[in-house]
Amino acid sequence: MFENLLPVPRRKTEMVIQNGTTYITQVPLIQPTKVTSTNYELSDRVDKLIKWATKCVAPKGHTDTGVFHYPERLRNLMEKVACWYEMRYTRNEINQMCYYGASEDINMDEILFHKKWSDGQTIWSQGFDKDTFLETLEHEEKYLLYEPTFPSRMMEGLSNRYQVSFRKVVDSKTGQENIVAEFPTLRNPDDLVALKNKVSDVINEYSDDSYLHHELLNCIMYRIIDHDPNRVGPRRAMLFAKEFGTDIRIPMQYGVDTSDPGLKEQIEFYLSLGGSEDVDCLINYCWRAKKNQPLEVEPLRKIMARVGAQRPSPESLESGKVKVLTNQNNPSLPKKV
């Protein structure tokens, strides 16, 4: 059995009145989704998000900028970002960072220089980085890829009239983000209920946007894996996970190819990016003949022992591969302004 804790868009709202202040807290109800050796397809997760967005987001009809969320546009955006990452980190670039057995010796920077498309001073993966790519997108596409904010159109009057303030609190035990709204308690019970409902609507809107944002990034990572599942896709997805803050365990869980001459290097590359050794991996996902074909599942620690992989030392982490990944220190996307 191999498990992932996948976000589930179900929430519990609690209201507490204390010392003249009302606190409304929304707690996400995260349910463990069991990914078994016969139920693991990444494409099913993509379809699940599309279905959820169609049901829960599209009917709202707009974002802060009045833009519709069309399911087909959501899927197209996933493919667009996945293709950009493939262009940014070509197969040869991946092979140079984390050997997988390729014999080609093609350097993108040299190609661009010889074709006079580059001055020879720009590194391709940095020149075509996240900020540059985001500038090429339409506004509604950028909106989905930026960290969400509380919807301004629904906040009107809450802050000034009722002195409502919102904050995020991370549960120290579960690591889950809870949203807390705080305001002076109203004396009239009917007014308090009406305000509670309005505040809950704001929190729900933000939570839906946040869920869509984070799951969209996860689904882009899934598409990166499935575009090139034979060795390259999982390695490329590790870079994406490091840069965009998605779950880096997933590329490792889906990336074990027993015929890979660079499997040891891949595992150490994953560990150098901060990956955990406590994961179970599907064996030869890339060679399955059909969807959800039964596959063997093996703990990563056991695979490490078999191939002789070790967690890199702190010194090698400082001087080695991680610096190649991105010209940005913060893996999270900037917030909308």
C-alpha positions as CSV (number, residue, x, y, z in Angstrom):
1,M,0.0,0.0,0.0
2,F,1.3,3.5,-0.9
3,E,-0.5,6.5,0.5
4,N,-0.6,10.2,-0.3
5,L,-2.5,12.8,1.7
6,L,-4.3,14.6,-1.1
7,P,-6.2,17.8,-0.4
8,V,-9.9,17.4,-0.3
9,P,-12.1,20.5,-0.6
10,R,-14.3,19.9,2.4
11,R,-14.2,22.3,5.4
12,K,-15.6,22.7,8.9
13,T,-16.5,26.2,10.2
14,E,-16.3,27.0,13.9
15,M,-17.4,30.2,15.7
16,V,-16.2,31.1,19.2
17,I,-17.1,34.3,21.2
18,Q,-14.5,35.3,23.8
19,N,-14.1,38.5,25.7
20,G,-16.3,40.5,23.3
21,T,-14.5,39.2,20.2
22,T,-16.0,36.7,17.7
23,Y,-13.6,34.2,16.1
24,I,-14.7,32.3,13.0
25,T,-12.2,29.5,12.0
26,Q,-12.4,27.4,8.9
27,V,-10.6,24.1,9.2
28,P,-10.0,22.0,6.1
29,L,-11.0,18.3,6.5
30,I,-8.1,16.4,4.9
31,Q,-8.9,12.8,4.2
32,P,-6.2,10.3,3.3
33,T,-6.5,9.1,-0.3
34,K,-5.0,5.7,-0.6
35,V,-3.1,5.2,-3.8
36,T,-2.7,1.5,-4.3
37,S,-0.7,-0.6,-6.7
38,T,-3.8,-0.8,-8.9
39,N,-5.2,2.7,-8.4
40,Y,-2.5,5.3,-9.0
41,E,-3.0,7.0,-12.4
42,L,-1.9,10.7,-12.4
43,S,-4.2,11.4,-15.3
44,D,-7.2,10.5,-13.0
45,R,-6.0,13.2,-10.5
46,V,-6.0,15.7,-13.3
47,D,-9.5,14.7,-14.3
48,K,-10.6,15.0,-10.7
49,L,-9.5,18.6,-10.5
50,I,-11.1,19.5,-13.8
51,K,-14.4,17.9,-12.6
52,W,-14.2,19.8,-9.3
53,A,-13.4,23.1,-10.9
54,T,-16.4,22.6,-13.3
55,K,-18.7,22.0,-10.4
56,C,-17.4,24.4,-7.8
57,V,-15.5,27.2,-9.5
58,A,-17.0,27.7,-13.0
59,P,-20.6,28.3,-11.8
60,K,-19.3,31.4,-9.8
61,G,-18.6,32.8,-13.3
62,H,-15.8,35.2,-12.4
63,T,-12.6,35.9,-10.5
64,D,-11.6,39.3,-9.0
65,T,-11.1,40.4,-12.6
66,G,-14.4,39.1,-13.9
67,V,-12.9,36.2,-15.8
68,F,-14.6,32.8,-16.3
69,H,-12.9,29.6,-15.4
70,Y,-13.5,27.2,-18.3
71,P,-12.5,23.6,-17.7
72,E,-10.9,23.2,-21.1
73,R,-8.8,26.4,-20.5
74,L,-7.7,24.9,-17.2
75,R,-6.5,21.8,-19.0
76,N,-4.8,23.8,-21.7
77,L,-3.0,25.9,-19.1
78,M,-1.6,22.7,-17.5
79,E,-0.3,21.5,-20.9
80,K,1.2,25.0,-21.7
81,V,3.2,25.2,-18.4
82,A,4.3,21.5,-18.7
83,C,5.6,22.2,-22.3
84,W,7.4,25.3,-21.1
85,Y,9.2,23.3,-18.5
86,E,10.2,20.7,-21.1
87,M,11.7,23.5,-23.2
88,R,13.4,25.1,-20.3
89,Y,15.0,21.9,-19.1
90,T,15.7,19.8,-22.2
91,R,16.5,16.1,-22.1
92,N,20.2,16.9,-22.4
93,E,20.1,19.5,-19.7
94,I,18.4,16.9,-17.4
95,N,21.0,14.3,-18.3
96,Q,23.8,16.7,-17.4
97,M,22.2,17.5,-14.0
98,C,21.1,14.0,-13.2
99,Y,22.5,11.2,-15.5
100,Y,19.9,8.9,-17.0
101,G,21.9,7.1,-19.7
102,A,21.6,9.5,-22.7
103,S,24.5,9.7,-25.1
104,E,23.7,13.0,-26.7
105,D,26.0,15.9,-26.0
106,I,23.8,18.8,-27.1
107,N,24.0,22.0,-25.1
108,M,21.1,24.4,-25.5
109,D,23.3,27.4,-24.7
110,E,25.8,26.4,-27.4
111,I,23.0,25.9,-30.0
112,L,21.6,29.4,-29.3
113,F,25.0,31.0,-29.4
114,H,26.0,29.4,-32.7
115,K,22.7,30.4,-34.3
116,K,23.3,33.9,-33.0
117,W,20.2,33.9,-30.8
118,S,22.3,34.4,-27.7
119,D,25.3,36.5,-26.8
120,G,26.9,33.5,-25.0
121,Q,26.4,35.1,-21.6
122,T,22.8,34.0,-20.9
123,I,22.1,30.6,-19.4
124,W,19.0,29.2,-21.2
125,S,17.2,27.8,-18.2
126,Q,17.7,31.1,-16.4
127,G,16.9,33.3,-19.4
128,F,13.6,31.5,-19.9
129,D,12.8,31.4,-16.2
130,K,9.5,31.5,-14.3
131,D,9.2,35.3,-14.3
132,T,9.8,35.5,-18.0
133,F,7.3,32.8,-18.8
134,L,4.6,34.3,-16.6
135,E,4.9,37.5,-18.6
136,T,3.9,35.7,-21.7
137,L,0.6,34.4,-20.3
138,E,-2.8,36.0,-20.5
139,H,-4.1,37.7,-17.4
140,E,-6.5,35.0,-16.3
141,E,-3.8,32.4,-16.7
142,K,-1.5,34.4,-14.5
143,Y,-4.3,34.7,-12.0
144,L,-4.5,31.0,-11.5
145,L,-0.7,30.6,-11.1
146,Y,-0.3,33.4,-8.5
147,E,-0.9,32.9,-4.8
148,P,-4.5,33.8,-4.2
149,T,-5.7,36.7,-2.0
150,F,-8.9,37.3,-0.2
151,P,-11.5,38.4,-2.8
152,S,-11.7,42.2,-2.7
153,R,-15.2,42.3,-4.2
154,M,-16.5,40.4,-1.2
155,M,-14.5,42.3,1.4
156,E,-16.3,45.5,0.8
157,G,-17.6,46.9,4.1
158,L,-16.3,44.1,6.2
159,S,-13.0,45.7,7.2
160,N,-14.3,49.2,7.8
161,R,-17.8,48.7,9.0
162,Y,-17.4,45.6,11.1
163,Q,-13.6,45.7,11.7
164,V,-13.2,42.2,10.4
165,S,-9.6,40.9,10.0
166,F,-8.4,37.7,8.4
167,R,-5.3,35.7,9.1
168,K,-3.9,32.3,8.3
169,V,-2.8,30.0,11.1
170,V,-0.8,26.8,10.4
171,D,-1.6,23.9,12.7
172,S,1.6,22.8,14.3
173,K,0.5,19.1,14.4
174,T,-1.0,18.6,10.9
175,G,0.7,21.4,9.0
176,Q,-2.7,22.4,7.6
177,E,-3.5,26.1,7.0
178,N,-6.6,27.3,8.9
179,I,-8.3,30.6,8.1
180,V,-9.4,32.7,11.1
181,A,-11.7,35.8,10.9
182,E,-11.8,38.1,13.9
183,F,-14.2,40.9,14.7
184,P,-15.9,42.6,17.7
185,T,-19.0,40.7,18.7
186,L,-22.3,42.2,17.6
187,R,-25.1,42.5,20.2
188,N,-27.9,41.6,17.9
189,P,-28.0,37.8,17.3
190,D,-29.5,38.2,13.8
191,D,-26.8,40.7,12.8
192,L,-24.2,38.3,14.1
193,V,-25.6,35.4,12.1
194,A,-25.7,37.5,9.0
195,L,-22.2,38.7,9.4
196,K,-21.0,35.1,10.2
197,N,-22.5,34.0,6.9
198,K,-20.9,36.8,4.9
199,V,-17.5,36.1,6.5
200,S,-17.9,32.4,5.8
201,D,-18.6,33.2,2.1
202,V,-15.4,35.2,1.9
203,I,-13.4,32.4,3.5
204,N,-15.0,29.8,1.2
205,E,-14.2,31.8,-1.8
206,Y,-10.6,32.2,-0.8
207,S,-10.3,28.5,0.1
208,D,-11.6,27.5,-3.3
209,D,-9.1,29.7,-5.0
210,S,-6.3,28.4,-2.8
211,Y,-7.3,24.8,-3.5
212,L,-7.5,25.4,-7.2
213,H,-4.1,27.1,-7.2
214,H,-2.2,24.5,-5.4
215,E,-3.9,21.5,-7.1
216,L,-3.3,23.2,-10.5
217,L,0.4,23.3,-9.8
218,N,0.3,19.6,-8.7
219,C,-1.5,18.6,-11.9
220,I,1.1,20.5,-14.0
221,M,3.7,18.4,-12.2
222,Y,1.7,15.2,-13.0
223,R,1.6,16.2,-16.7
224,I,5.4,16.8,-16.7
225,I,5.9,13.3,-15.4
226,D,3.5,11.7,-17.9
227,H,4.8,13.6,-20.9
228,D,8.1,11.8,-20.6
229,P,7.6,9.1,-17.9
230,N,10.7,7.1,-19.0
231,R,13.4,8.6,-16.7
232,V,13.3,12.2,-17.9
233,G,9.8,13.3,-16.8
234,P,10.2,12.4,-13.1
235,R,13.6,14.1,-12.9
236,R,12.2,17.2,-14.6
237,A,9.2,17.1,-12.2
238,M,11.6,17.2,-9.3
239,L,12.9,20.5,-10.5
240,F,9.4,21.8,-10.9
241,A,8.5,20.7,-7.4
242,K,11.5,22.4,-5.9
243,E,10.8,25.6,-7.7
244,F,7.0,25.8,-7.3
245,G,6.6,24.2,-3.9
246,T,4.7,21.1,-4.9
247,D,5.1,17.6,-3.3
248,I,8.6,16.5,-4.3
249,R,7.9,13.0,-3.1
250,I,5.5,12.3,-6.0
251,P,8.2,12.4,-8.8
252,M,10.2,9.9,-6.8
253,Q,7.2,7.7,-6.2
254,Y,6.6,7.5,-9.9
255,G,10.2,7.6,-11.1
256,V,11.7,4.3,-10.3
257,D,12.8,2.5,-13.6
258,T,14.8,-0.6,-12.8
259,S,16.5,-0.4,-16.2
260,D,17.7,3.1,-15.5
261,P,21.5,3.2,-15.3
262,G,21.3,6.5,-13.4
263,L,18.8,5.3,-10.7
264,K,21.3,5.8,-8.0
265,E,22.1,9.3,-9.2
266,Q,18.3,10.1,-9.5
267,I,17.7,9.1,-5.9
268,E,20.6,11.2,-4.7
269,F,19.4,14.1,-6.8
270,Y,16.0,13.8,-5.2
271,L,17.5,13.7,-1.7
272,S,19.7,16.7,-2.6
273,L,16.5,18.7,-3.3
274,G,15.2,18.0,0.2
275,G,13.2,14.8,-0.6
276,S,12.3,12.3,2.2
277,E,13.6,8.7,2.3
278,D,10.2,7.6,3.8
279,V,8.3,7.1,0.7
280,D,7.0,4.0,-1.2
281,C,7.6,3.9,-4.9
282,L,5.8,2.3,-7.8
283,I,8.2,0.1,-9.7
284,N,8.4,0.6,-13.5
285,Y,5.4,3.0,-13.7
286,C,6.8,4.1,-17.1
287,W,6.6,0.6,-18.5
288,R,3.0,-0.2,-17.7
289,A,1.0,-1.5,-20.6
290,K,-2.4,0.0,-19.5
291,K,-3.9,2.3,-16.9
292,N,-3.7,1.0,-13.4
293,Q,-1.9,-2.2,-14.4
294,P,-0.9,-3.9,-11.1
295,L,2.6,-2.8,-10.2
296,E,5.0,-3.7,-7.4
297,V,5.5,-1.1,-4.6
298,E,8.8,-0.9,-2.8
299,P,10.1,1.4,0.0
300,L,12.7,3.9,-1.2
301,R,15.0,2.9,1.6
302,K,15.1,-0.6,0.3
303,I,15.8,0.6,-3.2
304,M,18.6,2.9,-1.9
305,A,20.2,-0.1,-0.2
306,R,20.1,-2.1,-3.4
307,V,21.6,0.5,-5.6
308,G,24.0,2.0,-3.0
309,A,22.4,5.5,-2.9
310,Q,23.1,7.7,0.0
311,R,21.8,11.1,1.2
312,P,24.3,13.8,0.0
313,S,26.4,15.5,2.6
314,P,25.6,19.2,3.6
315,E,28.8,20.3,1.8
316,S,27.7,18.7,-1.5
317,L,24.3,20.3,-1.2
318,E,25.8,23.7,-1.0
319,S,28.2,23.3,-3.9
320,G,26.4,21.0,-6.2
321,K,23.2,20.5,-8.1
322,V,20.7,22.6,-6.2
323,K,22.3,25.8,-7.5
324,V,21.7,24.7,-11.0
325,L,17.9,24.6,-10.6
326,T,16.8,28.2,-10.6
327,N,18.0,31.7,-10.3
328,Q,15.5,32.4,-7.5
329,N,15.9,31.5,-3.8
330,N,12.2,31.5,-3.0
331,P,10.4,28.5,-4.5
332,S,6.9,30.0,-4.1
333,L,5.2,32.2,-6.6
334,P,4.8,35.9,-5.8
335,K,1.5,37.2,-4.6
336,K,-0.9,39.1,-6.8
337,V,-0.9,42.8,-6.5
